[in-house]
Amino acid sequence: MEEIAVSPWSANSRLRWAATLSLYILSYALVVLTAPLSFFFVLHQIPEYERAVVLGSTIDLAYIRGPGLIFVLPFLEKIRRIDTRTKVYEIPPQQILSTDSVTLTVDAVIYYRVFDPVRAACRLLDYNQSVRSLAASTLGSILGTYTLSALLAEREEIAKAVMKVFHSACDPWGITVERVEVKNLSVAREMVKSMAVEAQASRVANGLLIMQKGEGKSLEKIKLAADEMQTCSASIVLKYMQVLKNISTEKNHTVVLPIPKILLQINQNKS
């Protein structure tokens, strides 16, 4: 983590240490002299879900106190309470343009929490507002790099990509994003009709391709069967008799019977 620079005077000056020690002695003396009234101002109760970041000390950098009852030295120290519970933020709906030129309205929800209260208190004026502004601006730019079909079919992968971007941006602030969920994806009304026409054309084209593939496979089977029948003349006669049987089962008044050439050749040979 990149640390905030400290001036050489603040780090090494003996005058600073002497002045700080004097101020500490005076502050403790004031607390003792005004006790027990001063206890109402120097003692603070920190809940289990909060941490107190002590700021303003002239000896040490910011550090954490709590939970429980803590002591804050008057005039020299002040505290900033940081809530460490997981917070939920619903990103307002915003319009994006996918890579296949489809206008979408998307809204999402993120879950985040503070894991380093010192960073959150010292580096951000309002860490909640910072995270929410980052989420609103980043979500649209990331989702705009996908097609509509990818947004509908790869939500988990997209959520992981969004979380990776949030982690790299929020870790220096002491904040971690635990989960990102894309709630709704709605297409603009003017795009619905054109998309329906495109989908219908795609289905028709796919149906024609399937029919052509089926006809091709059927022709291959017929060719193989014909090649096998040529090797045995009796198989042609049997197939012919099977066709006649199938015709006879139907109530037909007129039946056209083709005579195979092989039968004529057999009769000619007998004669």
N, C-alpha and C positions, 0 to 999 in steps of 0.2 A: 504494500500500500504506500502510495506517495504521501509523505508527511508534509505538513504545513511548515514553511520555513520560520525559524525563530531568529530574531536579531542577535548579533554577538553580545550586545550590552545586556539583553535579557538573560542570556545563557551564562555569562561569565562575570558580570559586574559584582564586586564586593559591596558597593554602595546599595545595590538593589537588594542583596541578601540582608544587609543591616536594616534597611528601611522596612523590608517585609517582616523581619523578626519583631521590630518595634510595633508595627501595626497589628501583628498577631497578639502580642502581649496586651496591647490596649483593648483589642476586641474581646479577648477572654476576660479581662478585668471588668469591662462594661457588662458582660453577661453575668458575671458573679455578683457585681454590685446591684444590678437590677433584678436579680432573682427574687422570687420565682416568676415575676411578671415576664421576664425575658424568655422564659421557656416556651411561651405561646408563640413566639416569633422565630426561634432558632430550631425548634423541633418540628419535624414534618413526618407524616405517615405516608409511606409509599406502598401502594397495593402490590400484590404478587405479580400482576400482569404489567406493571410499569417499572421503569428504571429511571433514577434521577441522575442526570449528567451535571456534574458540578462545574460551573464556569466561573471565571473571574479570579481564581486563585493566582496569587503572584509568585508562588513557589513552584507548583506543579502545573502540568498541562491538564486539560479536561480529563476527568475520570468518572467512573460509575459508582453510585451508592444505591443501596436498597436491594431487595424490598425490605419493608419493615420501618422502624422508627430511626430516622437519621438526624444528624446534627449539622446545621448549616451556620457557619460563622457569619455574623452580621457585618455588613459593609465590605467585606472582602470576597465573599462567595455568594453566588446565586445559582439556582438550579433550573434545569429545564426537564420537564417530565416527558418521557418517551414511552409510548404504548407499544409493547412488543407482541400484541395479539395479531392474528391474521386479519387483514382488512379485505373487503370486497369492493370492487369498483366496476360498475357497468358502463362500458364505453358507449357514448351516445351513437345512434345510427348515423353512418356516413356513407356517402356514395363513392364508389371506386370504379375504375375502368380496367377490366381484365385484359390479358394479352390478346385474346380473340375478339376484342372490341365489344364486349358486353357490359352494359352499365348495371351495376349491382348496388344494392343497399345492404350494408353489413353492420351488425352490432355484436359485441363480444363482452366478456366479463373476465377480469383478472383477479387473482388472489395474491397478495403480497404481505410481507411482514418485515420488521426491522430485526436484523441479527447483530448489528453493531451500533448501539445507541450513540456512541461518541461521534462516529462519522455522520450519522443522521442529524445530530444536533449542531455540529460544527461546520459542516459543508453545505447544508441546505437551510434556507430560511423557513421553508415549509415543505417537508419531504412528501407529504400527502399530495399536495398540488403538483409538485415536480413529477412524481410517478404518474399521476393521472394525465398530465399534459404530454409526457413522453409516450404513454400508451395510446392516446388519441392520435398523435402525429405519426407514430411508427406503424400502427396496425394497417392503415390504408396503404402506406408505401410498400409494405411486405406483401399483402394480399394482392396488390396490383400486378405482381410479377407472375401470377398463376393464371391458367385458363379456367373457364367456368367448370368444365368437367373435373379438373384437378381439385378445385375448391369443394366440389360436392363429394368426391370419392376419397380424398386424401386429407381429411380434417386432422387426423392425429399427427401426421407428418408435418402439416402446416403449423399446428400448435407447438410442436417441438422446435421448429425453426423460429417462431416468434419468441418462445421462451429463451432460446439461445441469444437472440439479439437483446432481450431485456436483461439477461444475466450480465452480459458484457457491459451494458450501460449503467445498471443499478448497483453492481458490486462495489464500485468505488464510493457509493453513497451509504454503504452499510445496509442495503435493502436487498432482499431476495424475492423473486417472483416464483411462487410455488405452483401456479397453474394458470393456464390461459385456455379459455373455451370460446369458440365461435358459436354464437347462439343461433342467429338467423341469417339466411342469405335470400334476398328477394330480388327478383329481376324487375326492371322497369317495365311499366305497362306497354310502352311503345315497342319494346323488344319481344314481348310474348308472342305476338302474331307471326313475326318474321321467323322466330325460332321454331314455332310449330310447323310452318311451311317447310323449313329446312329439315326438321326431323322427319316429316312425312316423306319428303324426297329421298332422304337417306334410307328410310325403311323400305321404300319401293325398290331402290337400287340394290339393297341387300337381298330382297326377295328374288329379284331377277338373277342375281349371282348364284343364289342357292339353287334355283331351278336349273340353271345352266350346268352347274356342277353335278346335279342329280342326273340330268340327261346324258352328260358325258360318261358317268359311271355306268348307267344303264346300257349305253351303246357298247361299252367295253365288255360287259357281261354277255350281251347278245352276240358279239363277235366271237368271244371265246366258245359260246355254246355252238355257234355255227361251225367253227373249226372242228369241234369234237364230233358233230354230226356227220361231217364229210368223211371221217375215218370209218364210220359204220353206217351202211345204208339202211339197216333195220331200224336204227334210232329215228330216222326221218319218218318212216312208216308209223312207228309208235307215236310220235309226236302228232302226226296227222290224225290218227285215230283218237287221240286225246282231245284234239280240237273239235272233232265231230261229236264226241260225247258231250263236251261243254255246250255245243250249239243245240244238241237235242234236248237238253234239260230246259231250255227256254221255249216259250209258246210262240214259235215263229211260223208264219204261213208260207214264207218263201225262204229257201235256204240255197245259197250259192256254194257249190262244192268244188273247190279247185282240185284238179288232179295232178299230183306230183309227176314230174317228168320221169322219175325213176320207175314208177309203176308202168308207164307206157313202154319204157325200155324193157321191163321184165316180160310184158305181153309180146313185144316184138321178138324177143329171144325165143319164147316158147313156140311162136308160130314159125 
